[in-house]
């Protein structure tokens, strides 16, 4: 249960589906509710698959490039800390940043479920760094199953948030989004610090 909750909370704070709502609504502004639901469902499915693959194959990728898990945790921690600073200082409409070129390209695309929705909006470098760092050789089959279950539950919750994003945007308003962005930013910043400290302690040992 600890693995399930830890994985879910860590990924939820980094992915921040509430921060993805403004971009999602911008990219699907001309779509019908049914089409928007279809795109959200596919995007969340792709997100789960991407994170699951990186969780299971991440250690092999690190071995291929001759990297240690501590190297990834330090680099990922710095990147996550930067994302946390951005969230703390972001405007409500910028709570989940992707480049303007990506947004413009997405508006013109027929199917935006994989790019830019699933990647990089939902499963970006920060969340990928988190799932790779979660894998260790000491994990049992049950532990790995619980981690994958947490990723799947996060995908389901993200789908619900995106599905009801028009109503949530009206309900929360700019003030609510700004508050949520700052809360998530603080959690993400703390997570990045934790990554770096854990890696440094392991290296000095």
C-alpha positions as CSV (number, residue, x, y, z in Angstrom):
1,X,0.0,0.0,0.0
2,X,2.9,2.4,0.8
3,X,4.3,1.8,-2.7
4,X,0.9,2.4,-4.3
5,X,0.4,5.6,-2.5
6,X,4.0,6.9,-2.9
7,X,4.0,6.2,-6.6
8,X,0.6,7.8,-7.1
9,X,1.3,10.9,-5.1
10,X,4.8,11.5,-6.6
11,X,3.5,11.1,-10.2
12,X,0.3,13.1,-9.6
13,X,2.3,16.1,-8.4
14,X,4.6,16.0,-11.3
15,X,2.0,15.3,-14.0
16,X,-0.5,17.8,-12.4
17,X,-3.6,17.0,-14.5
18,X,-5.3,20.2,-13.2
19,X,-2.5,22.3,-14.7
20,X,-3.0,20.5,-18.0
21,X,-6.6,21.5,-18.3
22,X,-6.0,25.0,-20.0
23,X,-3.8,23.5,-22.7
24,X,-6.2,20.6,-23.3
25,X,-9.1,22.9,-23.7
26,X,-7.1,25.2,-26.1
27,X,-6.2,22.2,-28.2
28,X,-9.8,20.9,-28.3
29,X,-11.7,24.1,-28.4
30,X,-13.3,23.3,-31.8
31,X,-14.1,19.7,-30.9
32,X,-17.4,18.2,-29.8
33,X,-17.7,16.9,-26.2
34,X,-17.7,13.3,-27.5
35,X,-14.5,14.0,-29.6
36,X,-12.9,15.7,-26.6
37,X,-13.7,12.7,-24.4
38,X,-12.2,10.3,-27.0
39,X,-9.0,12.3,-27.3
40,X,-8.7,12.5,-23.5
41,X,-9.2,8.7,-23.2
42,X,-6.6,7.9,-25.8
43,X,-4.1,10.4,-24.4
44,X,-4.4,9.0,-20.9
45,X,-4.0,5.4,-22.3
46,X,-0.8,6.5,-24.1
47,X,0.4,8.2,-21.0
48,X,0.0,5.0,-18.9
49,X,1.8,2.9,-21.6
50,X,4.7,5.4,-21.9
51,X,5.2,5.5,-18.1
52,X,4.9,1.7,-17.8
53,X,7.4,1.1,-20.5
54,X,9.9,3.5,-19.0
55,X,9.4,2.0,-15.6
56,X,10.1,-1.5,-16.8
57,X,12.8,-0.7,-19.4
58,X,14.4,2.3,-17.7
59,X,17.2,0.4,-15.9
60,X,18.2,-1.2,-19.2
61,X,18.4,2.2,-20.9
62,X,20.6,3.5,-18.0
63,X,22.8,0.4,-18.3
64,X,23.1,0.9,-22.1
65,X,24.4,4.5,-21.6
66,X,26.5,3.5,-18.6
67,X,24.5,5.7,-16.1
68,X,23.7,4.9,-12.5
69,X,20.3,5.4,-11.0
70,X,21.9,8.1,-8.7
71,X,22.9,10.1,-11.8
72,X,19.4,10.1,-13.0
73,X,18.0,11.0,-9.6
74,X,20.3,14.1,-9.4
75,X,19.6,15.2,-13.0
76,X,15.8,14.4,-12.6
77,X,15.8,16.2,-9.2
78,X,17.2,19.4,-10.8
79,X,14.7,19.2,-13.6
80,X,11.8,18.6,-11.3
81,X,12.9,21.5,-9.0
82,X,12.9,23.8,-12.0
83,X,9.4,22.6,-12.9
84,X,8.4,23.3,-9.3
85,X,9.8,26.9,-9.5
86,X,7.9,27.4,-12.8
87,X,4.6,26.2,-11.2
88,X,5.1,28.5,-8.1
89,X,5.6,31.5,-10.4
90,X,3.2,30.6,-13.2
91,X,0.1,32.4,-14.2
92,X,-3.1,30.4,-14.1
93,X,-3.2,30.0,-17.8
94,X,0.4,28.9,-17.9
95,X,0.3,26.4,-15.1
96,X,1.3,23.6,-17.6
97,X,3.8,24.9,-20.1
98,X,4.5,23.6,-23.5
99,X,5.9,25.7,-26.3
100,X,3.7,27.9,-28.4
101,X,4.9,26.1,-31.6
102,X,3.7,22.7,-30.1
103,X,0.3,24.2,-29.3
104,X,-0.1,25.7,-32.7
105,X,0.9,22.4,-34.4
106,X,-1.5,20.5,-32.1
107,X,-4.5,22.8,-33.1
108,X,-3.9,21.9,-36.7
109,X,-3.5,18.2,-36.2
110,X,-6.4,15.8,-36.6
111,X,-5.3,13.4,-33.8
112,X,-3.5,15.1,-30.9
113,X,-3.9,12.2,-28.4
114,X,-0.2,11.0,-28.6
115,X,1.5,14.3,-29.3
116,X,1.2,16.8,-27.8
117,X,-1.3,15.5,-25.2
118,X,0.3,12.2,-24.0
119,X,3.8,13.5,-24.7
120,X,5.0,16.0,-23.6
121,X,1.9,17.5,-21.8
122,X,1.1,14.5,-19.5
123,X,4.2,12.2,-19.6
124,X,7.0,14.6,-19.9
125,X,10.7,14.4,-18.8
126,X,9.8,14.9,-15.2
127,X,7.4,12.0,-14.9
128,X,9.6,9.8,-16.9
129,X,12.5,10.5,-14.6
130,X,10.3,9.7,-11.6
131,X,9.2,6.3,-13.0
132,X,12.7,5.2,-14.0
133,X,14.0,6.1,-10.5
134,X,11.2,4.0,-8.9
135,X,12.7,0.8,-10.4
136,X,15.2,-1.1,-8.4
137,X,16.4,-4.7,-8.6
138,X,15.1,-5.3,-5.0
139,X,11.5,-4.8,-6.1
140,X,9.3,-7.9,-6.0
141,X,6.7,-8.9,-8.6
142,X,4.0,-7.6,-6.2
143,X,5.9,-4.3,-5.8
144,X,6.1,-3.9,-9.6
145,X,2.5,-4.8,-10.0
146,X,1.5,-2.2,-7.4
147,X,3.6,0.5,-9.1
148,X,1.9,-0.3,-12.5
149,X,-1.5,-0.2,-10.7
150,X,-0.7,3.3,-9.4
151,X,0.3,4.4,-12.9
152,X,-3.0,3.0,-14.2
153,X,-5.1,4.7,-11.4
154,X,-3.3,8.0,-12.2
155,X,-4.2,7.6,-15.9
156,X,-7.9,7.0,-14.9
157,X,-7.9,10.1,-12.6
158,X,-6.3,12.2,-15.3
159,X,-8.9,11.1,-17.7
160,X,-11.7,12.1,-15.3
161,X,-10.1,15.5,-14.8
162,X,-9.7,16.2,-18.5
163,X,-13.2,14.9,-19.2
164,X,-14.7,17.4,-16.8
165,X,-12.2,20.1,-17.5
166,X,-14.7,22.6,-18.9
167,X,-16.8,22.4,-15.7
168,X,-13.8,22.4,-13.5
169,X,-12.3,25.5,-15.2
170,X,-15.6,27.3,-14.5
171,X,-15.8,26.0,-10.9
172,X,-12.2,26.7,-9.9
173,X,-11.7,29.9,-11.8
174,X,-8.4,31.6,-12.2
175,X,-7.9,32.0,-8.4
176,X,-8.5,28.3,-7.9
177,X,-6.1,27.3,-10.7
178,X,-3.5,29.7,-9.3
179,X,-3.8,28.2,-5.8
180,X,-3.6,24.7,-7.2
181,X,-0.6,25.6,-9.3
182,X,1.3,26.9,-6.2
183,X,0.4,23.9,-4.1
184,X,1.6,21.5,-6.8
185,X,4.7,23.6,-7.4
186,X,5.7,23.4,-3.7
187,X,5.1,19.6,-3.7
188,X,7.1,19.2,-7.0
189,X,9.9,21.4,-5.6
190,X,10.1,19.3,-2.4
191,X,10.1,16.1,-4.5
192,X,13.0,17.3,-6.6
193,X,15.0,18.2,-3.4
194,X,14.2,14.7,-2.1
195,X,15.5,13.1,-5.3
196,X,18.8,15.0,-5.0
197,X,19.3,14.4,-1.3
198,X,18.6,10.6,-1.6
199,X,21.0,10.3,-4.5
200,X,23.8,12.2,-2.7
201,X,23.4,10.2,0.5
202,X,23.6,6.9,-1.5
203,X,26.7,8.2,-3.4
204,X,28.6,9.3,-0.2
205,X,27.8,5.9,1.4
